[in-house]
Amino acid sequence: MGFAMVKSAVIDGLNVCEVRVEADTSNGLPLFHMVGYLSSEVKEAGERVRTAIRHTGIKMQPQKMVVNLSPADIRKRGASFDLPIAVALAVSAGIFADTRTEDALFIGELGLNASVRKVNGILPIVAEARKKGYRLCIVPKENEAEGGMVEGIKVCGVSTLGEVWDYLNSGKLSSGSRRNRNINVREDHEKDFSEMCGQRAVKRAAEIAASGGHNILYIGAPGSGKTMAAQRMATILPRLTEEEMLETTGVYSVAGLLREECPMITIPPFREVHHTITRAALVGGGLYPVPGEISLANRGVLFLDELTEFQKPVLEALREPLETKEVHIVRKRRNYIFPANVILTAAMNPCPCGYYPDYEKCSCTPGEIHRYLGRVSQPLLDRIDICMEAPRVTFQELNSQEKEETSAQIRERVIQTRNIQNMRYKGTKITTNAEIPSGKIKQFCELERKERGLLEKAFERMGLTARSCHKILKVARTIADMEMSERIKSEHLAEAISYRYINSKLWGGVRDV
């Protein structure tokens, strides 16, 4: 007869909850019973665990065995509790002492042959274990490199349950993973801006968007290069910082999208979604909420091609995340928060046939154009900083012998502009100009008399909202930073205003001047 407690953890959304796995063995009719608000896959752990223990050569006596996973108010899901349950049962049966389980955390799925298999969410679990003061995390061997990215805690990977028994007997395990920044990672994106012929204005808009973290919408005829430019947006973003790497990798870890050979996300992610996507898949959700595409694109680019083909409720679900940089999901018992700090990049045609306002090619009626554009609401457009018209590429541009700029060259300028912003916003939560809150607009985007007059004129003639006016100021701030100007000048403001002209013209509000 005996009692044992082993520590493990459960992922609830992106939150990590410590779980105490308690096991009690006593005399009585042979029985195995598990409690603690368990899902079906956790309830099935009993058969997996007892079979795996038998395959290590240990014979458990036929006794009454009760396992409790505490706290009982948190739903336990997945097969990651197999390993701690096995350890708790072995210790409670008196096979091993509990001296080596007090400051260790166990997590892993067991196979019937006693193998320890990979589970999702190891990175945030190890990070939380470090905060809680654990000395050691024992995880599946396949997750060792991922868990080893966290400093300040020893992470040891095991392939079989027998290796865990060796640790409980002698305290010896493999040396544990060392934190290694030289792990194989994809060093860069496959596409490059040098493949794009001409379109100087389109590339300029992309550079501004990347420099200030601004959302951008490309509007133009079919074949004008909208998609091509959008697919290369992530290639000109700076590498992720240490904090951004861990945040984004944590999301991929929970979603089960990390590869063993590439355990760390080091470059800004790029997620391109099809227009048939559902709202839950885009922003996250489900019965047990999981990150959506906008969270998988965190610190990178979310690309929506053919924007008007998306279901309107799906697009409207983006409004709050684009404003707050987070996704909030409410369920009966808990609230879930997923990161959503993305650059939204979208592309669309100006009308159903795609050729408006070229009346020689466009055959759409005003009513058809109005209904087509109405699929994108004004509140969503207000959250897009730059609306860029992509003109048709000329034959001369396609066959030009002039060498195009590479993404690396553009990225160098973007990094230089980002460095200016980092110095300006040091000590605040702001990282880019796009994140300037409304209360700080006057502080960081101050205008002189001449520029205020220009903005007032644009406000009246273009029918701007307060939000779109602030967007113009933020874009102007970025353009000024690109030219290393502390003051926002008229030319900076005029260029920023021009990026909303096509928006206002197509959706109404502009008067001819």
Disulfide bonds with the S-S distance in Angstrom:
none
